Amino acid sequence: MTAKKCDRCGAYYELYGVWNNAKKCNAIMPVNIDGQGKYYQHTPYDLCPECMAALYKFMQEGGNLNEQGPRADAGGSEQRA
């Protein structure tokens, strides 16, 4: 078992979604894309299953990026960027 810590809510969770499947991602990675389509990757953010589900819901339905994560009371004191 591999334990991970969510970079959004601070919860610990068991590693999931390690296969090449865009519908079951386990992290996000910000990128910058230039005018020629080249991209520049930045540090990835690990997300627990609940925060990943919230991200997918946000992308499908829209929402407020400043809303608290689903487990904001889980003891995570990290500030989201």
N, C-alpha and C positions, 0 to 999 in steps of 0.2 A: 504494500500500500504506500502511495506517495501522498503526503499531506501538502496542501497548498494554502496560501492565505490570499483572500480576495483583496485586490488593490482598491476596490470601491468601498466595501462595507467593513472589511477587516475580519470577516468570518473565516474560519478554517474549514476546508472541505477536502474530500478525496478527489484526486486527479480524474478527470473525465474528458471525453471528446478528443482522444489522441489520434484519430484517423483523419484522413483527408476528406472532410465532409463539411461544406460551407454551412449546412443547416445545423451542425452540432459543434460550433467553435467553442473554445475554452478561454480565449483571450482576444483582445483587440490591439491593433498597432496603428498609431497615427502615422500618416504619410503626407508628404507634400508632393504635388504633381506639377511639373513645369509645362510650358507650352508645347513641348515636343513629346509629351507622354512619359518622360523619365520620372521616376519617383524616388523619394528619399525617405527611408524608413527611420522610425524613432523607437524608443524603448516600448516594448509591449506591456500591456496591463492584463494580469491574470484576473479572471472574473469567476465567482462561484456560479453554480447553475441558476440561482435565483436572480443574481444581477445580470447574467447573460440573457435570461428570459425577459427581464425588464428592458434591456437594451433592444432586443428584437421587437418587443412590443412598441417601444418608443419609435423605432425606425419604421414600423408598419403603420402606426396610428398617429404619430407625432406626440409631442408632449413638452415638458419643461425639464431642461437639463439640470436645474437646480433642486429638483425634488430629492428627498432623502431616499437612500437605497432601501430595499425590502427588509434588510436586517440592520438598519442604522443603530439599533440599540444593542447590537451584539458585542459592544465593547470596543469597536474600532474607533480610534481617535485620529486616524489619518485624514487629511484634508484632500478632497478630490480636486484635481486640476481642471 
